[in-house]
Amino acid sequence: MRNRKGFTLMEVLVASAIAGLVITGGFRLIAMSYKLMSEIESERQLISAAREVWLRFRTDENMPDNGTDDKKNFSWQTERDSIPVDDYELEFKRVTVTIADGRSTVIYVAQ
């Protein structure tokens, strides 16, 4: 029996290929995580802006229908609408809130 002191070329190639796949997969996971974290942060900012606009409409009678908040980098636009409910007309405001990166959401504020 021969006394081996190292790895064969085939063993080194297979090990290198496996290591390359693992490293490539790791970098891809890291890149996807950064992208997902930025999307989550943007969504959090959008929800926060929508919540603040909704609270302003509910608490401030003089809240303008359209405007911007330069400190927090968001804007809103309002459309008045109504729907018939039995013998009553339900009036509400459809408010589109947009943050700095262009994402927007719609909230509804009853009058």
C-alpha positions in Angstrom: 0.0 0.0 0.0 1.2 3.4 -0.9 1.8 6.1 1.7 -0.2 9.3 0.6 1.0 12.7 1.8 -1.5 15.0 0.0 -4.7 15.3 -1.9 -5.2 14.3 -5.5 -6.0 17.0 -8.1 -9.6 15.8 -8.4 -10.2 16.2 -4.6 -8.8 19.7 -4.7 -11.0 20.6 -7.6 -14.1 19.2 -6.0 -13.4 21.0 -2.7 -12.7 24.3 -4.6 -16.0 24.0 -6.5 -18.0 23.3 -3.3 -16.3 26.2 -1.5 -17.0 28.5 -4.5 -20.7 27.6 -4.5 -21.0 28.2 -0.7 -19.2 31.5 -0.9 -21.3 32.7 -3.9 -24.5 31.6 -2.1 -23.4 33.5 1.0 -22.8 36.7 -1.0 -26.1 36.4 -2.7 -27.9 36.0 0.6 -26.1 39.1 2.0 -27.1 41.1 -1.1 -30.7 40.0 -0.8 -30.8 40.9 2.9 -29.6 44.4 2.2 -32.2 44.9 -0.5 -34.9 43.5 1.8 -33.8 45.7 4.7 -34.0 48.9 2.5 -37.5 47.9 1.3 -38.6 47.3 4.9 -37.2 50.7 6.0 -39.0 52.4 3.1 -42.3 50.6 4.0 -41.8 51.7 7.7 -41.4 55.3 6.6 -44.5 55.1 4.4 -46.6 53.6 7.3 -45.3 56.3 9.7 -46.1 59.1 7.3 -49.6 57.7 6.6 -50.3 57.4 10.4 -49.2 60.9 11.0 -51.4 62.3 8.2 -54.4 60.3 9.4 -53.9 61.6 13.0 -53.6 65.2 11.7 -56.8 64.9 9.8 -58.6 63.4 12.8 -57.3 66.1 15.3 -56.8 69.3 13.3 -59.9 70.8 11.8 -57.8 73.2 9.7 -55.7 70.5 8.1 -55.1 71.4 4.4 -56.3 68.9 1.7 -52.9 69.0 0.0 -49.5 69.6 1.4 -46.0 68.5 2.2 -44.0 67.9 5.4 -40.5 69.0 4.5 -39.0 67.8 7.8 -40.2 64.3 7.3 -40.1 64.2 3.5 -43.7 63.2 2.6 -46.6 64.8 0.9 -50.4 64.1 0.7 -53.2 64.8 -1.7 -56.9 64.6 -0.9 -59.9 63.7 -2.9 -63.4 64.0 -1.4 -65.7 61.1 -2.1 -68.9 59.5 -0.9 -70.8 56.2 -1.1 -74.5 55.6 -0.5 -75.3 53.5 2.6 -79.1 52.8 2.8 -80.7 56.2 3.1 -77.4 57.9 4.1 -74.5 59.3 2.1 -71.2 58.4 3.8 -68.7 61.1 3.0 -64.9 60.5 3.4 -61.6 61.8 2.2 -59.3 59.5 0.1 -55.8 60.7 1.0 -52.8 59.6 -1.0 -49.6 59.8 1.0 -46.3 59.8 -0.9 -42.8 59.6 0.6 -39.5 60.8 -0.8 -38.6 57.6 -2.7 -41.9 57.7 -4.7 -43.8 55.0 -2.8 -47.3 55.9 -1.9 -50.3 54.5 -0.1 -54.0 55.5 0.2 -55.8 56.1 3.5 -59.4 56.9 4.1 -60.6 59.5 6.6 -64.2 59.7 7.5 -65.7 63.2 7.8 
